[in-house]
Amino acid sequence: MFTAIIVILLALSFSTMSVMIFTAGRRSADSLLASQSTSEILEPAISTTAYNLVAAARRLIRYISIRLLVALRAFAALGLEELGEVGEKFDPSLHEALGQDATDEEIKDDTITSVLEKGWRVGDTIIRPAKVKVAHFA
């Protein structure tokens, strides 16, 4: 899909360039090409294409983030909860420890230091435990 957007934007940019060439008043396309360098002719098309690509990317990111927020709200309405946060106490019934990190503080022993994969639950049912790294006091 993104490739199709690029192709369309390039086609629009080159059509803009051809309109500039063929609507140059009394000068023919040959005299216009002879009087201007290639970079002077292509610069407006290239800058327009770059601007259009950035604008399309921004719209796509905005669309995806809105859809993601809508999906997360729908999941929350169904009771789906995320499991595993950094600093939370490790609970083997909710978390799956995939590694350990050393800590110098006893108070941080058995706390989650990083979440490798989020876990999910609905009510009391664990759909997937969170995969985490746990601090270990030596």
C-alpha positions in Angstrom: 0.0 0.0 0.0 2.8 2.4 0.9 4.5 1.7 -2.5 1.2 2.5 -4.3 1.1 5.8 -2.5 4.7 6.6 -3.5 3.9 5.8 -7.2 0.8 8.0 -7.1 2.7 10.9 -5.6 5.5 10.5 -8.1 3.0 10.5 -11.0 1.3 13.6 -9.6 4.6 15.4 -9.2 5.7 14.5 -12.8 2.3 15.6 -14.1 2.8 18.9 -12.3 6.2 19.2 -14.0 4.8 18.5 -17.4 2.1 21.1 -16.9 4.9 23.6 -16.0 6.8 22.7 -19.2 3.8 22.8 -21.5 2.2 25.9 -20.1 5.3 28.1 -20.2 3.6 30.6 -22.5 5.0 31.1 -25.9 8.2 29.2 -25.4 8.2 25.6 -26.5 9.2 22.7 -24.3 12.5 22.5 -26.2 13.5 26.1 -25.5 12.4 25.8 -21.9 14.6 22.7 -21.5 17.5 24.5 -23.2 17.3 27.6 -21.0 17.1 25.8 -17.7 19.2 23.1 -16.1 17.7 19.7 -15.3 17.9 20.5 -11.6 16.0 23.7 -12.0 13.2 21.8 -13.7 13.1 18.8 -11.4 13.5 20.7 -8.1 9.8 21.7 -7.8 8.7 18.2 -8.6 11.1 16.6 -6.1 10.2 19.0 -3.3 6.5 18.5 -4.0 7.0 14.8 -3.9 9.0 14.9 -0.6 6.3 17.2 1.0 3.5 14.8 -0.2 5.4 11.8 1.2 5.8 13.4 4.6 2.2 14.5 4.7 1.0 11.0 3.7 3.3 9.4 6.4 1.9 11.7 9.0 -1.7 10.9 8.0 -0.9 7.2 8.1 0.6 7.4 11.6 -2.3 9.4 12.8 -4.8 6.9 11.4 -2.9 3.9 12.9 -2.7 5.6 16.4 -6.4 6.4 16.4 -7.3 2.9 15.4 -5.0 1.5 18.1 -6.6 3.7 20.8 -10.1 2.6 19.6 -9.1 -1.0 19.9 -7.5 -0.5 23.3 -10.7 1.2 24.6 -12.8 -1.7 23.2 -10.6 -4.2 24.9 -10.8 -2.3 28.2 -14.6 -2.3 27.9 -14.5 -6.1 27.6 -12.4 -6.4 30.7 -9.0 -7.1 29.0 -6.2 -6.0 31.3 -2.5 -5.7 30.6 -0.1 -7.5 32.9 3.5 -6.7 33.8 5.0 -3.3 34.6 8.5 -2.3 35.5 8.9 -2.0 39.3 6.0 -4.3 40.0 6.6 -7.3 42.4 7.2 -10.5 40.5 4.2 -13.0 40.8 4.8 -16.4 39.1 1.0 -16.8 38.6 1.0 -13.6 36.4 4.6 -13.4 35.1 7.0 -15.7 33.3 10.7 -14.9 34.3 13.0 -15.1 31.3 16.0 -13.6 32.9 17.6 -12.0 35.9 19.3 -8.6 36.5 21.6 -8.1 39.4 20.7 -5.4 41.9 22.5 -3.9 44.9 19.4 -3.0 46.8 17.6 -5.6 48.8 14.3 -3.7 48.5 14.4 -4.2 44.7 14.7 -8.0 45.0 12.1 -9.9 43.0 10.8 -6.8 41.2 10.4 -6.6 37.4 13.2 -4.8 35.7 12.0 -5.0 32.1 9.0 -6.3 30.3 9.9 -8.4 27.3 6.3 -9.2 26.2 3.1 -7.9 27.8 0.7 -10.3 29.3 -3.1 -10.2 29.2 -6.0 -11.3 31.4 -9.7 -11.1 31.4 -11.1 -11.0 34.9 -9.4 -13.8 36.8 -8.4 -15.8 33.6 -4.8 -15.3 32.4 -4.7 -15.3 28.6 -1.0 -14.9 28.5 1.5 -14.3 31.3 3.9 -11.4 30.9 7.4 -12.3 30.0 9.8 -10.3 32.2 13.3 -9.9 33.6 13.5 -9.9 37.4 15.9 -8.2 39.8 17.9 -10.5 42.0 19.7 -9.3 45.1 23.1 -10.9 45.4 
